[in-house]
Amino acid sequence: MRKTAWAALAAMILLAAPAPAQEANGSAPSAPISREQTIQTDAEIRKRLKAIYDEIDALSQVTVWVREGVVVLSGRVANEAGAERAIRLAQRIEGAVEVEDEIARTLSVEENLNPLLERTEDAIDTVSRAWPLYLIALAALIVMAFAGHLIASAGRFWRWVAPNPFIARLIAQSIRIISVLGGILLALSILDAMALFGAAAGGAGLVGLAVGFAVKDTIENYIASVMLSLRQPFRANDHVVINQYEGVVVRLTSRATILMTLDGNHLRIPNADVFKGVILNYTTNPQRRLNFSLGVDADDDPIDAYTAGLEALQKLDFILNDPQASAFIEEVGDSNIVLSFSGWVDQRVTDFLKARSAAISTVKTVLEERGFTLPEPIYRVRLEGLSGLPSVAPPEPQETSRTRKPRRDTKTSHAGEGHADVDVTPDEVVLRQVEEDRAKGQQEDLLSDRRPTE
């Protein structure tokens, strides 16, 4: 009794155990083929599949044979696409075990062009029936674009709103573009073709990204032009140094800043470099300090020397009293003492280079008149191995430029009087060329005197 129970339990365990997941070769077993395939089932498959092919003009020439569930397709189709279509349909029929492809591809010109011609005729027929809708969509696009053009053409209004003509044109152009895009959206909405706009927008986004990387420098320069026109760091006729380039500002365009160099040449600097660069404006503050250095002999008293030079510098008419001129000892060299002098001039009435040249000449003359010696280079030559040469008597001492001159009385000195009539008026040559260039009016200018410089 017990043996019978154990046998029954073992049989139940064997029956409940799962079948092997894979064959010995590691691949999953294929689905079993039904044993109920009959001649009647093959006929039904053939009949069903032939009826489907007869309803499709491109597959009407396909012949179907079925035996034991194996479908054999023969006959002819126009191209490879038709043959693949016939095979896909046969594989979807219930009861088909395998599909054999024996279809001939004729590649006939007529059979391949007929479907295209039929689709074209259908499209023309659709358009001919829907032309009022297309006309309404086109009219909506034209009306939107024309309305945007009228709004953007109000030049006086946008010039009143915008800080300069460049921004006014930018706003007007943006309105035109927005109106055209709005018209396209409205037309596609009328035609129920917004999906087309989505696909086009996606493609345009990718193209725009690629173009943006390609014209990155141009876009950066354009944005810099907008920023410079809004926050003007200089005006026309300003004497500036931009990075390492010096000149007088002629104009600011939408692409570059035009300078007239001090040599009278046109210099174009991209606005991106100007916006990011270092700008030194000499015109913003008309007061400018000139500096120069002169040396006196090491035996001279440097205090007396720079005091005398400073007095002469302060007597010059073009040197301003406020801020005051100054002088100091810059350094003590091996054979001289270097004195530094500085004074302020008004660049509106005084040319900086002329004033500096006159100041140097005046102070130098004063120092010489007061008996201070301007040092000269001294070289010591040492001769060795010349003991056999006859001795040469040293030359008699002669008066040289290093011979100290007697100091004049400071009360009777007339230092600086010889420079009272020196012409230090500003040089108008470059400014006149700038004005002539601006008077031509051939190019745009984004600079405006109504806006303050920053």
C-alpha positions, 0 to 999 in steps of 0.5 A: 500500500505504501509502495503504491502511494510513493509511486503515485507521488513520484508520478505527480512530481514528474508530471508537474516538472517544467519542460526544458527551456532550450534544446541541446543546441541552445535555441528555443523550440519552434511552435508545433505544427497542427496535425489538423491541416486538411485539403479543405483548410488549404483550399480555404487559405488559397481562396481567402488569399486570392480574394485579397490579392484580387482586390489590390490592383498591384497584386491581381497577377499573383497566383496562389498555391497551398499544400499542407499549409505551405503557401507558394506565391507565383505570377508577377508584380511590377516591382520588389515593393509589390512582392514584399507586400504580397508576402506580408499579406500571406504571412498574416493568414491563419493556417499558413505555415510557410510562404514560398516566394516565386513571384516574378518582378517585371519592372515594367515602366507602365506598371510602375508609373501608373500608380504615380499617375493615379496619385497625381490625379487624385491630388489634382482632384483634391486641390480642384475641389478644395481650392476655395479653402486654399484661397482663404488660407492664402488670403489670411497669410497675405492679410497678416503679412500686409498688416505687419508691414504697415505696422513696421513702416511707421518709421517715425513712431519706432524712431520715437520709441527706440533710442536710435535708428538701428534699434528702430529698424531691428524692431520693424524687421522683427514685426515683419517676420512675426507677422509672416510667421503668424500668417503661415500658422493661420493658413496651416490651421485653416488647412488643418495641416499643423502637423506639417508645421511641426515637422518643418519647425523641427527641421528648421530647429536643427538647421538653425542650430547648425547655422548658429554654430557656423555664423557664431562670430557674425551673431556675436558681432551683431549683438555687440552692435546692439549693445554699443548703440544702447550703451555708447562708450564714446561719441563721434570726434572722440579721441580714443584708444581701443585695445592697441588702436588709437584714433578719432571716432568717425562713426559706429555702424551695425558691423564695425567702429570706424576710426580715423588714425592720427596718420589720417587712415581709416581703421575698421574694428569689429564691434565684438572686439570693441564691446569686449575690449579696453577703451581709453577715451581722451576726450571725456575728461579734457584735462590731461597730465603731461610727464617728462624726465630730465637728468642733472649732474650727480654733483648738482643739488636736485632740490634746487634743480627741480624747484627751478624747473617747476617754477619755469613750468608753472609760468607757461600759459598753457599749464593749468594752475588747478591741478597744479604742476609737480616735480620730484626726484625719480631716481639717482643713477651712476652719473646723474640724477633723474628729475620728473616733471608733470603738468596739466593741460586743457585739451580743448584749447591745447595740443598735448604733444605740442604742449609737452614739447614746449614744456621740455624745451622750457625746463631744459633751458632754465636748468642750463641757464641756472648752471645745472649740467645735463649729464653726458655719457662717460666711458672709461677706457682701460689699456693693458700691456702697453708699457713699452709705448712712449708716454703721451702727455695729457691734453690741456684741459679745454672748456667742454659742455660738462664745464659747469656754467656760473649760476644766474641769479634767480631774481634776474632770470628770464626763463621761459620767456622765449617760449611764450609765443609757442603755438600749442593750439590743437591740431585740427587736421584729423578732426577736419578729415573726420567732419568731411567724412561724416558730412558725406552721409553715405553710411549709417551712424548709430552714435547719438549726441542725445545719449550720454556716454558710459 
